[in-house]
């Protein structure tokens, strides 16, 4: 592996940025990694654990001289951070992000990107329910996908360089337009998270089942809902507010499917239920065959992550 960037600035030091720092170190992909976060406590922890080569107090300071800038903040804060760093970006630098919504991020960030700086939105499809600078680990992106969302005017060399970084960090890379990205993620991530939050909320409201029973007798289904629902609330609040149209479309379809299943249960239509569950089981097999999970997943329960 060869060095891809001389200086990388990580704006935000949570799970994704921290894992990028570990993965870049593992592969010798960056000459220097500079990090910053809005919280003084986060910066202190990152410095204590040696997450980056340098930790600085502001985003403006972090991007000085960087040839790659990674915006790893909640999607609702992207525009504000882009405005702050814009005067300090080096000509020829690339700015990317790791947000799970792309259309709204592009609308918020693009107006602040100076002439001669490349903006290539991105989204690594990897994560756990943990957050903060201690949560990152180098293997997070191994055999996972990273979606890049360049516009028509993106310089080919800048895109190739960013693609190389993600591939050297262990990821597969695909290119997608912003609108399609947001619809795909509404299906595969955003709506499932909202359903998980709802199911855990229902259990909390259903007072005929006590809190101790919910905790003590959690079968795999509910237990894994709680794992998803433990994700960063600020991040997910911003995701739903900024990917509103696609999420509402998928939730509408979900509601229709749910009503059909309710009707089948009410009328005793076992054939409908069996056929439906057979189709959905095939999707699970496809995920396993694509190498995106194992037949016996541990759902993050092994080790301490």
C-alpha positions as CSV (number, residue, x, y, z in Angstrom):
1,X,0.0,0.0,0.0
2,X,1.2,3.5,-0.8
3,X,0.4,6.9,0.8
4,X,-2.7,8.3,-0.9
5,X,-2.9,11.7,0.9
6,X,-0.2,13.8,2.6
7,X,-2.5,15.4,5.2
8,X,-6.0,14.4,6.1
9,X,-8.3,16.5,8.3
10,X,-11.0,14.8,10.2
11,X,-13.8,17.1,11.3
12,X,-15.7,15.2,13.9
13,X,-14.2,12.4,15.8
14,X,-16.8,9.7,16.3
15,X,-17.1,6.1,15.1
16,X,-16.6,6.7,11.4
17,X,-13.8,9.3,11.6
18,X,-12.0,7.3,14.3
19,X,-12.2,4.1,12.2
20,X,-10.8,6.0,9.2
21,X,-7.9,7.2,11.3
22,X,-7.2,3.6,12.4
23,X,-7.6,2.2,8.9
24,X,-5.4,4.9,7.4
25,X,-2.7,4.2,10.0
26,X,-3.0,0.4,9.4
27,X,-2.3,0.9,5.7
28,X,0.1,3.9,5.9
29,X,-2.3,5.8,3.7
30,X,-1.8,9.3,5.1
31,X,1.3,11.3,5.9
32,X,-0.4,13.2,8.8
33,X,-3.9,12.9,10.3
34,X,-5.3,16.1,11.9
35,X,-8.5,15.9,13.9
36,X,-10.9,18.2,15.6
37,X,-14.3,18.1,17.3
38,X,-16.7,20.7,18.6
39,X,-16.6,19.2,22.1
40,X,-13.5,19.9,24.2
41,X,-14.1,16.6,26.0
42,X,-14.1,14.7,22.7
43,X,-10.8,16.4,21.7
44,X,-9.3,15.6,25.1
45,X,-10.2,11.9,24.8
46,X,-9.0,11.7,21.2
47,X,-5.7,13.2,22.3
48,X,-5.3,10.9,25.2
49,X,-5.8,7.8,23.1
50,X,-3.5,9.1,20.3
51,X,-6.3,8.9,17.7
52,X,-4.7,11.4,15.4
53,X,-1.2,12.8,14.9
54,X,-2.5,16.2,15.9
55,X,-5.7,17.4,17.6
56,X,-6.6,21.0,17.1
57,X,-9.3,23.3,18.6
58,X,-11.2,24.4,15.4
59,X,-12.2,23.1,12.0
60,X,-10.5,26.1,10.3
61,X,-7.2,25.2,11.9
62,X,-7.6,21.5,11.1
63,X,-8.0,22.0,7.3
64,X,-4.9,24.2,6.9
65,X,-2.7,22.5,4.3
66,X,-4.9,19.4,4.1
67,X,-5.3,17.7,0.7
68,X,-8.3,15.7,2.0
69,X,-10.9,17.0,4.4
70,X,-13.5,14.6,5.8
71,X,-16.8,16.1,7.2
72,X,-17.8,13.5,9.9
73,X,-20.4,15.6,11.7
74,X,-24.2,15.2,11.9
75,X,-25.8,16.0,8.5
76,X,-27.7,19.0,10.0
77,X,-24.3,20.6,10.8
78,X,-22.6,20.1,7.5
79,X,-23.4,23.5,6.0
80,X,-22.2,25.4,9.0
81,X,-18.9,23.5,9.1
82,X,-18.4,24.0,5.3
83,X,-18.9,27.7,5.7
84,X,-16.4,27.8,8.5
85,X,-13.6,25.9,6.7
86,X,-14.2,27.4,3.2
87,X,-11.6,30.3,3.5
88,X,-9.0,27.9,4.8
89,X,-9.1,25.2,2.2
90,X,-6.1,24.6,0.0
91,X,-6.4,24.8,-3.8
92,X,-6.7,21.3,-5.2
93,X,-7.9,19.8,-2.0
94,X,-10.7,17.3,-1.8
95,X,-13.6,17.7,0.6
96,X,-15.8,14.6,1.3
97,X,-18.3,13.6,3.9
98,X,-19.6,10.5,5.5
99,X,-23.2,11.4,6.1
100,X,-26.0,8.9,5.3
101,X,-28.1,11.5,3.4
102,X,-26.6,13.0,0.3
103,X,-29.1,15.4,-1.4
104,X,-29.4,17.7,1.5
105,X,-25.7,17.6,2.3
106,X,-24.9,18.6,-1.3
107,X,-27.3,21.5,-1.1
108,X,-25.8,22.6,2.3
109,X,-22.1,22.2,1.5
110,X,-21.7,22.9,-2.3
111,X,-22.3,26.7,-2.1
112,X,-19.4,27.1,0.3
113,X,-16.8,25.1,-1.7
114,X,-14.3,27.4,-3.3
115,X,-13.2,27.3,-7.0
116,X,-10.4,24.8,-7.4
117,X,-11.5,22.6,-4.5
118,X,-13.1,19.2,-5.2
119,X,-16.3,18.2,-3.3
120,X,-17.0,14.5,-3.6
121,X,-19.8,13.4,-1.2
122,X,-19.5,10.0,0.3
123,X,-21.2,7.5,2.5
124,X,-19.5,4.4,4.0
125,X,-22.1,1.8,4.7
126,X,-20.6,0.6,7.9
127,X,-21.2,1.2,11.6
128,X,-22.1,0.0,15.0
129,X,-24.4,1.3,17.7
130,X,-21.4,2.9,19.5
131,X,-20.2,6.5,19.1
132,X,-17.4,8.7,20.3
133,X,-13.6,8.7,19.7
134,X,-13.1,5.4,21.6
135,X,-15.5,3.5,19.3
136,X,-13.5,3.4,16.1
137,X,-11.5,0.4,14.9
138,X,-9.5,-0.3,11.7
139,X,-11.6,-3.2,10.5
140,X,-14.9,-1.4,10.3
141,X,-14.8,-0.9,6.5
142,X,-13.4,-4.3,5.6
143,X,-15.6,-5.9,2.9
144,X,-18.2,-3.1,3.3
145,X,-19.4,-0.7,0.7
146,X,-18.7,3.0,0.4
147,X,-20.9,5.0,-2.0
148,X,-19.4,8.1,-3.6
149,X,-21.7,10.7,-5.2
150,X,-19.7,13.0,-7.6
151,X,-21.3,15.5,-9.8
152,X,-20.8,15.7,-13.6
153,X,-18.0,18.2,-13.2
154,X,-15.9,16.2,-10.7
155,X,-12.3,15.8,-11.8
156,X,-11.5,12.2,-12.6
157,X,-8.2,12.2,-10.8
158,X,-9.8,13.5,-7.6
159,X,-12.4,10.8,-7.7
160,X,-9.8,8.1,-8.5
161,X,-7.7,9.2,-5.5
162,X,-10.6,9.1,-3.0
163,X,-11.7,5.8,-4.4
164,X,-8.2,4.4,-3.9
165,X,-8.3,5.6,-0.2
166,X,-11.6,3.8,0.5
167,X,-10.4,0.6,-1.3
168,X,-7.1,0.6,0.6
169,X,-9.1,1.0,3.9
170,X,-10.9,-2.3,3.0
171,X,-14.1,-1.1,1.4
172,X,-15.7,-1.7,-2.0
173,X,-16.6,1.5,-3.8
174,X,-19.6,2.3,-6.0
175,X,-20.8,5.5,-7.6
176,X,-24.4,6.7,-7.3
177,X,-26.4,9.8,-7.8
178,X,-27.7,11.6,-4.8
179,X,-31.4,11.1,-5.3
180,X,-31.1,7.4,-5.8
181,X,-28.7,7.1,-2.9
182,X,-31.2,8.6,-0.6
183,X,-34.0,6.3,-1.8
184,X,-31.8,3.2,-1.4
185,X,-30.7,4.2,2.1
186,X,-34.3,4.9,3.1
187,X,-35.1,1.2,2.3
188,X,-31.9,-0.3,3.7
189,X,-31.2,1.9,6.7
190,X,-33.4,4.8,7.5
191,X,-36.9,3.2,7.6
192,X,-35.5,0.1,9.5
193,X,-34.0,2.4,12.1
194,X,-37.3,4.3,12.6
195,X,-39.2,1.0,12.9
196,X,-36.7,-0.2,15.5
197,X,-37.0,3.0,17.5
198,X,-40.8,2.6,17.3
199,X,-40.8,-1.0,18.4
200,X,-38.6,-0.2,21.4
201,X,-40.9,2.7,22.2
202,X,-44.0,0.4,22.0
203,X,-42.4,-1.9,24.6
204,X,-41.7,1.0,26.8
205,X,-45.4,2.2,26.6
206,X,-46.9,-1.2,27.0
207,X,-47.1,-1.2,30.8
208,X,-48.7,-4.6,31.0
209,X,-45.2,-5.9,30.2
210,X,-42.8,-4.7,32.9
211,X,-39.4,-3.2,32.2
212,X,-37.7,-6.1,33.9
213,X,-39.6,-8.6,31.7
214,X,-38.6,-6.7,28.6
215,X,-34.9,-6.8,29.6
216,X,-34.9,-10.3,31.0
217,X,-36.9,-12.1,28.4
218,X,-35.7,-10.3,25.2
219,X,-35.5,-12.8,22.4
220,X,-33.2,-12.1,19.5
221,X,-35.8,-10.0,17.5
222,X,-36.4,-7.4,20.2
223,X,-32.9,-7.5,21.5
224,X,-31.5,-6.6,18.1
225,X,-34.2,-3.8,17.7
226,X,-32.7,-2.3,20.9
227,X,-29.2,-2.5,19.4
228,X,-30.3,-0.5,16.4
229,X,-32.3,1.9,18.6
230,X,-29.2,2.6,20.7
231,X,-27.6,4.6,17.9
232,X,-26.7,8.2,18.1
233,X,-29.9,10.2,18.6
234,X,-28.6,13.5,17.1
235,X,-27.4,11.7,14.0
236,X,-30.6,10.0,13.4
237,X,-32.8,13.0,14.1
238,X,-30.9,14.8,11.4
239,X,-31.2,11.9,9.0
240,X,-34.9,11.8,9.2
241,X,-35.4,15.5,8.9
242,X,-33.0,15.7,5.9
243,X,-34.2,12.6,4.0
244,X,-37.9,13.3,4.6
245,X,-39.3,12.5,1.2
246,X,-37.6,9.2,0.6
247,X,-38.2,8.0,4.2
248,X,-41.9,8.9,4.1
249,X,-42.3,7.1,0.7
250,X,-40.8,3.9,2.1
251,X,-42.8,4.2,5.4
252,X,-46.0,4.5,3.3
253,X,-45.1,1.3,1.5
254,X,-44.3,-0.3,4.8
255,X,-47.7,0.7,6.2
256,X,-49.4,-0.9,3.2
257,X,-47.5,-4.2,3.7
258,X,-48.2,-4.1,7.4
259,X,-52.0,-3.7,6.8
260,X,-51.9,-6.7,4.3
261,X,-50.2,-8.8,7.0
262,X,-52.7,-7.7,9.6
263,X,-55.5,-8.8,7.3
264,X,-53.9,-12.2,6.7
265,X,-53.5,-12.8,10.4
266,X,-57.0,-11.6,11.1
267,X,-58.6,-13.8,8.4
268,X,-56.3,-16.8,9.1
269,X,-54.7,-16.7,5.6
270,X,-51.7,-18.9,6.4
271,X,-50.8,-19.2,2.7
272,X,-50.3,-15.5,2.3
273,X,-48.1,-15.4,5.4
274,X,-46.0,-18.4,4.3
275,X,-45.5,-17.0,0.8
276,X,-44.5,-13.6,2.2
277,X,-42.0,-15.0,4.7
278,X,-40.5,-17.2,2.0
279,X,-39.8,-14.1,-0.2
280,X,-38.3,-12.2,2.6
281,X,-36.1,-15.1,3.6
282,X,-34.6,-15.1,0.2
283,X,-33.4,-11.5,0.7
284,X,-31.6,-12.6,3.8
285,X,-29.9,-15.4,1.9
286,X,-28.8,-12.9,-0.8
287,X,-27.2,-10.7,1.9
288,X,-25.2,-13.7,3.2
289,X,-24.2,-14.8,-0.3
290,X,-23.0,-11.2,-1.0
291,X,-20.6,-11.5,2.0
292,X,-22.4,-8.7,3.9
293,X,-23.2,-10.9,6.9
294,X,-22.7,-14.5,8.1
295,X,-25.3,-17.2,8.5
296,X,-24.8,-16.9,12.3
297,X,-24.3,-13.1,12.9
298,X,-23.3,-12.0,16.4
299,X,-25.0,-8.6,16.1
300,X,-22.0,-6.9,17.6
301,X,-22.1,-9.0,20.8
302,X,-18.6,-10.4,20.5
303,X,-15.7,-8.5,22.1
304,X,-16.3,-5.1,23.5
305,X,-17.4,-3.1,20.5
